[in-house]
Amino acid sequence: MQFTQKEIVIKGNRVVYFDEGFLDGIPILFVHGFPFNKEMWKKQLIAFGDTHRVIAYDVRGHGRSEPGSVEFSVTQFADDLLLFMEALKLDKIVVCGLSMGGYIAINAVEKEHKRITALILCDTQCNADTIEGREKRIKTIALIRLSGLKKYADEMVNNLFAQASINTMPEEVTFIRESILHTNPDTVCKTLQALADRKDSCDELAKTKIPVLIMVGREDKITPPEAAKKMHELIPGSTFEIIDGAGHLSNLENTKIFNARLMTFLKSIK
């Protein structure tokens, strides 16, 4: 598949995205994690492009999308997602979010559930940060402001990937490290603050009536399987899958199984 980078201006802010695949198929909108960009979904865009319209965009300030002048928050990111859907005239759509993308997707469903017909939550959770987690993000912001992103990127890579992936997937590890290093440090800090400030969404998630698939890497240290299982138990009729051989980036670390589980789910909701 040839990827054509497109852009659209929404409320004065440039949003950059991919929009590929079978245009008459059910649209799937992929929302990336932090601090990455739409490129992390390329293997999924290729895999599902023959049967679905596949879309991945850069969240505000990430990748090539402009940060704008508004304060960053998960709520703002969700509003951005819904405005993006409106701009592309996406009426019935499946949303797939990983990590931060999952937080955004959950908030978007809370705001506008009629146009989102199914939800895929990958390596994410509905809980707000613990006190310790929030304090760690605040300290990280101070560290980045002082000394830049290199140390942060190295620490993130070690936490994001399963140990086996670090040893056997050098291209993926390099790709993620470079994605972090090429993100504007101000965007990283503002997004860390937004993640620290996000509200608990478990009660709202429990009200979800649409089909939901929850996937998590068995070795995910950031949002472990227990957090994913909690969401599964909250959502009646949801599907829960643990992806072996993967940490926090299950779509990259075990693409074959990730895509197979996603395809099975998509076929079940037709």
ABEGO torsion letter per residue (X at the ends): XBBBBBBBBBGGBBBBBBBBEBAABBBBBBBBBOBBBAAAAAAAAAAAAAABBBBBBBBBGBEABBAEABBBBAAAAAAAAAAAAAAAGBABBBBBBBEAAAAAAAAAAAABAAABABBBBBGBBABBBBAAAAAAAAAAAAAAAAAEAAAAAAAAAAAABBAAAAAABAAAAAAAAAAAAABBAAAAAAAAAAAAABBBAAAAAAABABBBBBBBBAABAABBAAAAAAAAAABBGBBBBBBBGBBABAAAABAAAAAAAAAAAAAAAX
